[in-house]
Amino acid sequence: MSIAAIDKLLLTRLTLRSRVESADIVAMACCEGMPLRNEIEARDASKPELATRACAAALITQFVSGTVDEKIQAHVICAERD
């Protein structure tokens, strides 16, 4: 393969379980600990905490109010050049 000078490309899907004590922790991870935070701050740098509270409220309404024990996935992409 020679797309953009990449000689080897490896895609791996990791699937694990995540267990946390509350939807608040899930919301904080999503809104403050991932690239989504950059999107939130691009719209209004003062809003990550507000977005986190709104996310937690939506998670509780839609899914759970206690311990969250769910599957999580990540796609890991490794590109190598010789």
Rosetta blueprint (number, residue, H / E / L):
1 M L
2 S L
3 I H
4 A H
5 A H
6 I L
7 D L
8 K E
9 L E
10 L E
11 L E
12 T E
13 R E
14 L E
15 T E
16 L E
17 R E
18 S E
19 R E
20 V E
21 E L
22 S L
23 A H
24 D H
25 I H
26 V H
27 A H
28 M H
29 A H
30 C H
31 C H
32 E H
33 G L
34 M L
35 P L
36 L H
37 R H
38 N H
39 E H
40 I H
41 E H
42 A H
43 R H
44 D L
45 A L
46 S L
47 K L
48 P H
49 E H
50 L H
51 A H
52 T H
53 R H
54 A H
55 C H
56 A H
57 A H
58 A H
59 L H
60 I H
61 T H
62 Q H
63 F L
64 V L
65 S L
66 G L
67 T L
68 V E
69 D E
70 E E
71 K E
72 I E
73 Q E
74 A E
75 H E
76 V E
77 I E
78 C E
79 A E
80 E E
81 R L
82 D L
